[in-house]
Amino acid sequence: QVRVVESGGGLVQAGGSLRLSCAASGSSVGINVMGWYRQAPGKQRELVGTIGSGGSTIYADSVKGRFTISRDNAKNTVSLQMNRLQPEDTGVYYCNANYRGRWYWGQGTQVTVSS
């Protein structure tokens, strides 16, 4: 069993930055991919980006060049650095982790970008 907990959300003005963190605990040795998703009000959850255990990353086109995912395998943590935030980045951001073929999700953290 893996427990995933996000932190670092908040309110920021357009053009600003936020850094989200996510920690996976429990039976966490051997976690494979970790990722970030977001869900805006009234919309479906969408991929923000993922990072493999070797550090390879994938980003949604909408965040490329603005967001950066990094990872500390020793601590089973993943971070999402968000720069040049826009109102359309507003939503609940979720972290997930893949362990032995199963995905584990956090409860989410709210990010609100004001115009």
N, C-alpha and C positions, 0 to 999 in steps of 0.2 A: 504494500500500500504506500502511495506517495501523496504527500500533502503539499499543495502549491499555494503560496501566499504572495500577493502583489502589494506594493506600497509605492507612494510617491506621487499620486495624482493630486489634482488641485485646479485652481483657477489661474489663468494666465492671459495676458493680452495678446492679440494677434502680433506675430513677429517675435514673440518670446520663446523661451525654452523650458522644457521640463525633462526630468529624468525619472523613469520608472524602474523599479527593481522587483525582482521575483526570486523567491527562494523555494527550492524543492527539498522536502525533508521526508524522513521515513526510510522505506526500502529504496534508497535513492542511488545506490551504487549501480553504475551502468546505465544511467539515463542517456538516451539517444538524442533525438531532436527536441529542442525547446523553442517555443514560439510565442508571438504576440498577435492577438486578434483584437478587434474593436467592434462595438455595436453602437451606432448612432440611434437616436430616438426614431422609432417607426421604421427602422431599416434592419436588414439581416446582418448577422455577425460576419465580418470580413477579415481576411488575412491582412496583417500589417507586415510581418516578416518572420522568418525562422532562422535558426542557427543550429548546425549539426555539432556533434561532439568534437569534430575536427576543426570547427570554426567557419565552415562554409556557410554563407548567408544567402537568403532569398528575400527580396523586398517587393511589396506591391508597388506598381508604377506610381501611385499617388504619393508615396513617401520617399521614393528614391532621391538621394541627394540631400534629404532633410533629416531623416531618421537613421540611427545607427544602432545595431544590436551587437552586444558583446556578452561574453560568457566567461565564468570562472568554473571550470570543471571540478576543481578541488573542493569548492564550496557549494557546488550545485546551484549556482545563482546565474541569472541572466538579467541584463539591463537593457533598457530602451532609452537612448538619448534622442530627444525630439527637439529639433531646432526649427526656426522660422514657422512656428505653429500658425495655423489658420483656423477660422471658425469651423470649417468643414472637418477639422480633426477632432471636434468635440464628440465625446462618447464614453462608454465604459470600456476600459481596456482590460483584456483578459490575457493571462499567461497560461501556457499549457506545457506539459512535459510528456514525452513518450518513454515509457518504461516497459520493457518486455512486451512490446506490441500493443500496449494499452495507453490511451491518452488520459491524463489527469489535468483537471482544470482548477484554476483559482476562482475566487468569488468576484474578482474584478475590482478595478479602481477607476473612479470618475475623473475624467479630464474635460475641463470646460475652457474653451478659448473664446474670449470676448472680442468683438470687433471694435 
